[in-house]
Amino acid sequence: MPVAPVPAARVFAWGARALYVGPALNLSAHRNAVAVVALGLDGAFGVADPPAETSGRYRRCRSVVIPPGKLHHFAGTQGRLAFLYIDPFSDELARLRASARAPAPHAAFDLQEEDALIRTLTALADDRNDWATTRAALDSLLASSARPIDPRVEAALALLHERPGDRLSLDTLAAQAGLSESRLRHVFKAATGVPLRRYRLWAAMRTAIGTMARGETLTAAAMDGGFASSAHFSAAFRAMFGMEPSRLAKGRLAMEG
């Protein structure tokens, strides 16, 4: 049976960032490849504390930053949520965590930018602002600066983004960087806070999203992103965004950068 689309759900990507705006999703506890800012557009939501699905204890908030690779689970969500996946090669994570009024070991709650971010993304969700206006507002609010990146990491990244559909092996990326595989993994994680394997998946996902944004099929998106099949792509998409890509209504994807 075909899966019904969700007209109010949108995914955008620009630069090294991505954004989901739409209905709250009943997700199990999971980990993201990069850091994510979760925002309750219509009200507070619960974040497991400690972050285990069976803990039964949830902290209510309107905003939280989850670092990359940290287990987390949301509950008690009503209305719409936004998930802003931030640039791992910038100082955005450090700045947002520092702005949190209630930091915790596994997350950072109640951002100083909370009200402005919620206003900006609610206007997008309500179709009062277009994507170009929203992107400019987010760029201003995040006001990030690129961190210096080891040139060897840059060399591996250049090849990864040049050939996103090839799903290049870590050996190939390490050879491009002039490092051993283990050393490249170490240097990459130190520079970004993100494991190289997870970032490789993130890059593939963004490529596939770009193909979908051009109105092409899931099969074409999977191929362009180097996924083994459309089913593999759909499973990875659900793990990252909490829903199958087929549920996004046509025209609700935007890709820039």
Buried (B, 14 or more C-beta within 10 A) or exposed (E): EEEEEBBEBBBBBBBBBBBBBBBBBEBEBBBBBBBBBBBBBBBBBBBBBEBEBEEEEBBBBBBBBBBBBBBBBBBEBEEBBBBBBBBBBBBBBEBBBEBBEEEBEBBBBBBEBBEBBBEBBBBBBEEEBEBEEBBEBBEEBBEBEEBEBBEBBBBBBEBBEEEBBEBBEBEBBBBBBEBEBEEBBEBBBEBBBBBBEBBBBBBBBBBBBBBBBEEBEBEBBBBBBBBEEBEEBBEBBBBBBBBBBBBBEEEBBBBEE
